[in-house]
Amino acid sequence: MLDGAKKWTKWPSETWRAGLVSISPGWSKRAQQMSVRVPGTCSSPALLSRFTSYVTLKAPSMALSVQLSVISRYAFTTVRCVMLNRHAAAGQGVFHFPVPAGAFVSNFTIQKKSMMTSPPILSESGQFRMAASIPGGKRAVFLLEYEELLQRRLGRYEHVTGLRPLQLVSRLRVEVTIVDHLPITVLEVLPLRRGGGTNPARPPVQREKNACKVTFSPNIMQQAKIATNGILGDFVIRYDLQRDTGIGDVQVQNGHFVHYFAPKDLPVVPKNVVFVIDTSASMLGTKMRQTKDALFTILRDLRAVDHFNFISFSNKIKVWRPSSLVPVTPLNIQDAKKFIFTLVPTGGTNIDGAIQSGSALLREYLSGPHVGPNSVSLIIFLTDGRPTVGESQSAAILGNTRSAVLDKFCVFTIGIGNDVDYNLLERMSLENCGVMRRIREEADASVMLKGFYEEIGTPLLSDIRINYTPGSVDHVTQHLFANYFNGSEMVVAGKLSDTSSASLRVQVTASNNDKTVILETDVPLRHRESETEKHVKAAAARIPGAGDALKRLAADLVQRVWGFVTVKEELRSRLCSRTSREREEHVQRATNLSLAYHFLTPVTKMLRRRQRQLGGPAAPLQEPGALPARPLGLLHPRQPGPITELPWPSGSVATWPIVLK
């Protein structure tokens, strides 16, 4: 091992970037393995770094910096971690980093004179992990980058930076810069979330009309007051923008457009909701207590125009009011609380039976005479396990759900803990116009459930259709939406077919209660493109320490947003594909775009390439035409297989699996 470390000193830098992947269909999700290639640097917010060695060593000296740059809702995050081995013997430095679920890693670089002792691992929970041998007296620098389009929820955009270095850090710095062409109306810097001790003083904030900067840099003493074990918590920034009523915010750049639509001040649409709650034995204890607490709060938040019902399921399925959904009245709320209070976890998990019962209840109610013409109907389904009673095959459960729902309402699913078939829940939601939310085992389920309900508890529009001048746009992302909930935002992106056109006609149609809403306007393309270019350049110039790479990315910001959103949609479509041919088509499109924008996704892999040899010139990097400044390296498909050994490569590129756990 030590000899290998000495040999490795010839190679001071390795870089990884997204590349092509091939995944065997027979592999389970946990066992899927991918190889990935990456040149450049990489970023992300939360990060864990730990040091173990071949001899008993104390923790290494470490510096950690996180730089977040948000330009028009699109976030670039760069994490830099420095580990110094002050001992004579070689030791192992382990770099951990929880990448947010909605983000794509775009780059990872190690600058060191050391030997990699394990391949990078990206776990199902988003933990990016990599180990490297650091010779005595030497240091290693880990650079990680990721990108994400911030989603608006409950009237705020939110970015979370996890700070868990597992030790007190000599130099810790988080720097957040937000720049937008719209005025920033709200800025919230929350106390550290899940920190063990006292929170430090509010970090300094520099704020202007269209920009703000927040710096969090606690010294070792301040860190120790928060948590002596280095698990500081989540650093959370929330903000919102000023919006004009009307068609929304349309940005145009380099033949691409992105349209943000978040209407406000609309009457609330009545909703018909069935809560389907898992009461199997695994829910015993904290999960059940927190679930009940959340349901009591949700009952208080129901509106007088709503109708509701409850179903509990384990081996048996119990319906609170078997006849139909009931209106929100004080008596019904009181009776519902009694039903929730008496729920006792026991038995197995009949997911299919519960969904069928909830769907039948809602279908029967919707066929009645007293339903509003444009009310919003949905099932909120919660479980902490896998199907153990009744139908247990995922394909059959999904088919039964589609047949039961019949596109008449949406299914929102929530999973609690680690023993959940999240693939099943996600497909169930995606195929039925809903979303899936994961609640970690260690999280407060009560808080998470309340927050999720708040997101979908206030529908404002249904059957939303966003159209553009026929023949003027191409490769448009999702533009039909089942519902719009208060505080959220719809995002549509695409390519302009004719860049010489003077304007783009935008039309939005939707339903609100018994009314039809129609919004129309002509967007002056040349003026809007000039404004977008001006804003993006000014934003990049305001970001402290912004290198050429970030400036080049900003120069194609709208195109990158389109690529990001399109890859997300192709991955969702891949998950819901019903034939192998359909799945392969979505995989190919997602792969091509992931390669073009250097996104690490479930259909791309990482390859390691050495960037230079000691005493030799830097190796030339081939650059794709779409992004000339972002080197990709050689493409080399690799079939998944077991990891056996990690030899030093004889060529300029080595392929090691990124393991998705």
N, C-alpha and C positions, 0 to 999 in steps of 0.2 A: 504494500500500500504506500509506504513512504517512498520506495523507489519509483513507483508510478507518479507520485507527487513531484519528485525531482524531474522526471521526464517531462511532465506537463508544463514545467516552467518555460518551455519553448513557446508556449502559446498564451500570450497575455490576455487575449480577449476572445470571447465567443459570443455569437449573436444568434438569436432564434427569431423566426418569423413564420407567419401562417403560410401553409402550403397545402398541397393536395392530400386527401386521405381516402383510403378505401376501408370500409367496415363490413365485415362478414355479417349478413342478415341474421345468422343463427346465434350471434353473441348476445348475451343479456346486457342490459344497459350498464350494470355495475361492472361487467367484465370487459366492456368495449375498450380497445386500446387504439391509440392514434399516435402517429408520429407527426411532428410539426416542424416547419422551418421558419426561421426568423432572422433577419438582420436589422439592427437599429437599436432603439431603446424602448423600454416599456413602462407602462404606468398603471396605477391603481391606488385606491385609498387605503383601506385597512391592511395592516401588514404585521406579521409575526416573524420574529427572527430569533433563533436560538442557536446555542453553540454546544456541541458535544465533541469529544475527541477520542483519540486512541489511548490517551492517558488521562488521568483525572485532572481536568483543568477548570478554572473558574470561567465565568461568562466572559466573552470577548468584549473589548471596547467597541462601541457601536454608535453610529450617528444615523439618524433617520429623518428624511425630509420628504414631504408630500406637497406637490404643487398641482393645484386644480385650476384650470382655465376654462371658463364657460363663455362661449360666444353664441348668442342667439339660441339658448337652450341646449346647445351641443357641447358636451363636456369632454375635455382632454385632461387626463390625470397622469402625472409622472411621479413615481416613487423611487427614491434613491436611498439605498441602505449600505452603509460601510461597516465591515467587520474587520477588526484588527486582532490578530493572534499575538499576544505579547509573550507567549511562552516559547521555549526552544523547540519543543516537539510539535509535530504537525497535528492539527485538530480538524474537526469537521464543523463547518458552519452551515446551518440549516435556515433557509429563507422561506417563510410562510407568508401568504398573502391572500385574504378572502376577497375575491373579485365579486362585485355586485352581480346579481342574477341577470340584470338587464344589460350588462356591459360586455364588450368584446375586447379581449387582450389583443393588442396590435404589435407589441414588440417586447422582447426580453433580452437583456445583455448582461454578461458577467465580465467585469474587468478585473483580472486577477492573474497571479502566478500560482496556480493551484490546479488540482485535479478534481473533476466532477466525480462524485462517488455515487450519485443516483440520478436517474432521469427526472425531468420536471413532471409533476403530477398535478392535474387539475381535477379536484374531487367534484362529486355531484353537488356538494354544498357550496362550491365556488372557491375552495381553498387551493391556491397556487402554492406548490411546495417544490423546493429544490435544494439539494445538499451538495456541498463542495468541500474538498479537502484544502485547508489553508496551511501552508508551511509555517514553521515557527518564525516569528518576527515579521510576517508578511500580512497583507490585507487583501480583502476581496470587496469589490463594489458590485452590488446587484442593482440593476435598473429595470423597472417594469412600467409599462404604459398600457392603459386601456381607454376606451372611448365609449360613450353612451349618450343617447338622446334622453334628456331628462323628461320624465312624465309628470303631468300635472294631476295632483290628487288633492281633494278637499281645498281647492283654491290656492295651492302652493306647489312650486317646484322644490324638490328635496334632493340633496346630495349628502351621502353618509360616508365618512372616512373612519374606518375602524382602526383604532390605535391600541394594539396588543403586542408590543415587542417582547413581552415576557421577562423584562428586566428594566431597570432604570437606565435611561439613555442619556449619554453625555450631551448630545446635541439633538434636540427634537424640535421640528418646525413643520407646521402646516400652514400653507399660504393659499388662500382662495381669492381668485379674481373673477368677477362676473361683469360682463359687458353686454349690453343689448341696445338695439336702436329704439326700443320702447322704454319709457320711463319705468324705473323700479319703484313700485309703490310700497312694497312690504319687504323687510329684511329681518329674519329671525336667526339668531345664533343661540341654539339651545344648550343647556347644561349637558355635560358629558353624559351620554345615555349608558346605563348599566355600569357606571363607575362604582368602585367599592367604597370610596371614602368621600371626603368633602370635595366639592367642585371648586376649581380655581376661579379667580376673578374673571369677569367677562373680557374676552380678548379685544384688543383695539380694532375699531372698525373705521375705515375711511369710506365715506359715501358721497356720491354725486348723483345727479339726476339719472344718468344712464349707466352708471358703473359703481361698483363697490369693491373693497378689498378688506379681507379679514385675515389676521395673522394670529396663530396660536402657537406659542413657543414656551412651554413651561420648563423651568430648570429642574434639576434633579430633586431639589427639596420640594418643589411644588408637585412633581410627579409622585413623590413618596406620600404626600398628604392625600392624593387621590387613590393610589393603590401601590403598595410596596412590591407586589408581584409583577408589575409591568402591564397588567391588564387594565388599561385606563378607561376603555369604553369607546363609544361611537361619538365622533365629532360631527354634528348635524347642522347643516345650513339650509334654511328655507327662504324662498323669496317668491314674489309675484310681480306681474307687470301690468301697466295701465293698458286697457283695451278700449277701443272705440266700438260702439254698437254697429253691427253691420256684418259684412261678409267675412271679416277676420283679417289675419296678417298673412300676406303673400310676399315671399321673397324670391327673387329671380337672379340667377348667376350661371354663366357659362352654359347656356342651353338647358338648364334644369330649373325646376321651381319646387317650392315647398309651401304648403298652405296650412296655417294653424287656425283652427276655428273653435272658439270657446264662448258661445253666447251666454248672456246673463240676463237677470231681471225678467225671467219668464215665469208664468204660473206653473205650480208644481202639478205633475201628472199623477193621478191616483195609481196605486200599485196593488196587485194581488200577489201575495207571497205565501209560499208554503215552506216552513222550516223543517228539514229532515235531519234529525240528530241521532248520532251513534250512541247507544247506551250499552254496548257490549262490555264484557268484564275488563277489558284493557283500559277503559275510560275511568276505572275506579280511582278515587283519590283526587289529586290536584286537577287533572284534566276536567273531570266532571264538575268540580266545584267552580273552576274558572269559567267553564261553559255556561253553567247556570247563572253566574254573576253577569255575564255578558248578555244573556237572553233577557234577564230582568231589565237591564238598561235599554235594550232594543225595544221591549214592549212599551216603555215610557216614550220612546221616540216615534212610534207609529202615529200616523195622522188620522184624523177623523174620516178622511175620504178613502182610506185603505181598507182592504179585506185580508184576512190571514188565517192560518191554521198551523198546527204542529203535528209532526209524526216522529215517534221514537222507534228505533229498530235495534234488535240484537238477533237472537233466535226467532223472536216474535216481533211483529210489527203492530204498534199501537197508534191509533189515530185519535187525536184529542176530540175533534168534532167530526164524526164519520160522515155526516150528511153533506157538508159543504164548507166553503170558507165563510167566515163570519165578519161582520163590520167591527170597527174599533169603537167599543163602548166601554165605560168604566166596569160594567159587570163582566163583559167578555175578557177584559184585561185581567181582572181579579181571578177569574176561573183559569185562565191560561197560566198565571203565576202558580196556582195550586198544582196544575199538571206538571209544570217544570220542577217544582219543589219535590214532587214525589218520584221523580225519575231515579231509578236505582240501576247501576251498571251490573250486568250479568249476561252470561252466554256468549254466543258467537256473533258473526257479522254478516248479515244478509243485505248486501249492498243492492243487488238487483231487485229484490222484493221491495226494498224501501223506495227506490226510484220509481218503480212501477206504481206503487201505491200513491206516491206524491203526484205523479203525472196524471193518474186517473182522477184524483181529487180535483186537480186544477183544470183538467179538460172538461169535466162535468160542470164545474162552476162557469167556465167560459162559454159553455153552450146555453147557459140560462139567459133569461130576459133582462136581468138587472145589471149587466156588465157594461161599463162605459166603453164607447167605440174605440177609444185610443188609450185605454189604460195599459200600464206595463205589467206583465205577468212574469213571475220568476220563481224558481226553486233555489233555496239556499241549502246545500247539502254539506254536512260535516261528518268526518270520520277520522279515526286514528289508526285504522287497520286495513287489512286486505280481506277480500271476500272469503269467508269460511263456511257459510251456510247458503244453501240454494245454489244458484248459478255462480260458478267460480271462474269461468273462462272470460278473459277480458273482451275478446272479440264478440262473444255472445251478449255480454252485458252492454257493450256499446251499441250493438245492433238493436237490442231490445229498447234501449233508451231512445234511439232515433225514432223507432216505430211508435213509442209512447208519446214523445214530445211533438212530432209532426210539425215542427217549425212554428208552433203556436206560442211558445214561451221560451225563456232562456234558463239555463242551468248553471249556477255558480257553485263551485266546489271549494272546500277548505279541508286541507289535511293537517293533522297535528302529529308531530313527532317523526320518528325515523322508520317506523314499520308500516309505511303507507305506500301503496302503489300509485305514486305521483304521475306516472305515465298514463295510467287509466283515468285518473281525475282530470288531468290536463286535456286528454282527448275528449272526454265527456263534455267538458266545458267548451272547448273549441268547436266541436261539432254542433253545439246547441247555443251559439251566440253568447256564451258566458266567458268567465275567466276563472282561473284556478289560483288559489293563494296557499302558500306553504307557511306553517307555523313551526318554528324550530322547537325541539324538545325542551330546551332551556328557556324559551321565551314565555312571556306572560300571555297565555291564550286569551284571557279576558280582555286585555287591552287590544290585542290584535283583532279579535272578533268584533269588538266595538268599532274599531277603525275601519275594518272592511265593510261593515254594514253602513257606516256613515258615507263611504264612497258611493254606494249603490242605493242608498236609502231615499235619495231625492231625484227622481227622474224628471227631466224638463222637456225632452223631445223623444219621439219614437219614429222609426222608419225614415231615417235621415239619408238623403241622397245628394251627393255633391258632384255636379257635372261641370264640364268645361267645354269651350267651343269645339264642336265636332271636327275631328281631323286635325286639330291644332296641338294635341298632346298625345304622348305615347308612353308605354310602360308605366302607367299610373298605378300607384299602390291602392290599397283598399279605400273605396270612396262610398260604400254603402254601409251604414251602421244601424244596428237594430235599435239602440237606445243611446241617449246622451244624458249623463248624470251630472248634477250640479257640482262645479269645482273641478271637472276634468277638462280634457281637451282632445279634439280630433285632429289628426295629422295626416295630410295627403301630400304625396310627393310624386314627381314624374319628370319626363323629358318633354321639351318643346319640339314639336315636329317641324315647325316653321319659325325659325328664330328671327325672320325678317318681318313677322307680323307686328303691327303697331300695338295691338291690345289683345287681351285674353278675357273672354267672357266667362264669368263664374256665376253659377246658379246653385243655390241650396234650397231644397224642399224638405219639409219635415212635418210631423203632426204634433200638435200640442192640445191635449184634451180633445175637444170636438172641432178644433180649428186646424187649417192647413197653413203652414208658415212657408213663405216664398221670399227668398232674398236673391237679388241679382245686382251685378255691377260689372263694369269693364275695367280691367287692370291694365294701365299703360305699361307695356313691357320694358321699353327702353328706359323710361324714367325710373321704374322700379329696379331694374338691373343696375342702373347708375347709383341709386341709393344703397342697394345691397353691397355693391363693391366698395363704396365709400365707407360704409359702416364696418365691414369686415376688416378692411385695411387699418382703419382707426382702432378697432378693437384689438387686433394683433399687436399693434404698436404700443398699446397701453399695458400689455401683460408683461410684468417684470421678468427679465431673463428669457424672454421668448426667443428661441433659436430659429434657425432657418427652417428646420423641419416643421415646426408649428406654423410658421408663416406660410409655408407652402401648402400645408393642409387647409389653413384658413382661406387660401386663395381658391380652393375648390370646396368650400364649406357646404353649399347647397347640394352639390353633387354627392358629397360624402353622406349627408343626411339621407338623400334618396337611396344610396347604396345600403346604408345601415338599416333603414326601414324595410327595404326590399328583401334583404337577407333574412330579417326577422320573419317576414311573411312567408318566404319560401320554406323556412325551417318549420313553421307552424303547419303549412300545407303538407310538407313531408310527413309530419307526425300523423296527420289525419287522412293520408292517402289510403284508398281502399284496394288499389291494384299495385302490383310491383312496377308496372310501366309508369303509372302516374307518380309513384314515389321516386323512381329513377330520374324522371324529368325535373322534379323539384330539387332533388339532390344535385343534379348537374348545374342548374341555374344558381343555386345557393353556393356551390363550390366555385363556379366561375367568378361570381361577385366577391366572395370571400378572398379569393386569390388577388383579385384586382385591388381590393382595399386593405389587404393584409390583416384580415380579421381571423382570429382563432375561434373557430366554431366547431360544432359536432361533425362537420364534413370537411374540415381541414386538419392538417397535421403539422408538426414542427420538425424542422431539420436543423441540426447544428452545423454551422460552418465556421471554420477558423478564418479570422479576418486578416491576420498577418503572421509571418513567421519571424522569429528572432533574427535580426540582421538582414531581413529581406524586405522587399517592397510590399506595400499593401496589395492584396489580391483584388483584381477588378471585379466589380459587382454589376451584373446585368440588371437593367432597370426596365420595368414594363412601361409601355408608352402612356398608359392612363395616368400614372403617377411617377414621373421621371426621377423624382428625388427619393423614392422609397425602394431601395434594393430588395429583391426577392430571393435571389440565389437560384440554384438548380432545382427543378421539380423532380421528385422521385417517389412515385407511388409505392406504398408498402402495405402488405397484408398484415393484419393484427396477429400478434403471436406473443409467447411468453418472453419475459426479460430474463436473460441468462447471465450475460456479462457485458461490461461496458469498456471495451478496449479503446485505446487511442486510435483514431482513424488514420489510415495511410493516405487517403485522398483528402481533398479540400472540404468534403461534406460528409458528415456522419449522420445516420438516421437512428434515433432512439425513440422508443414509444413514449408518448405522453399518455399516461394511464388515466382514464376517466373512471373514477370510483363512485 
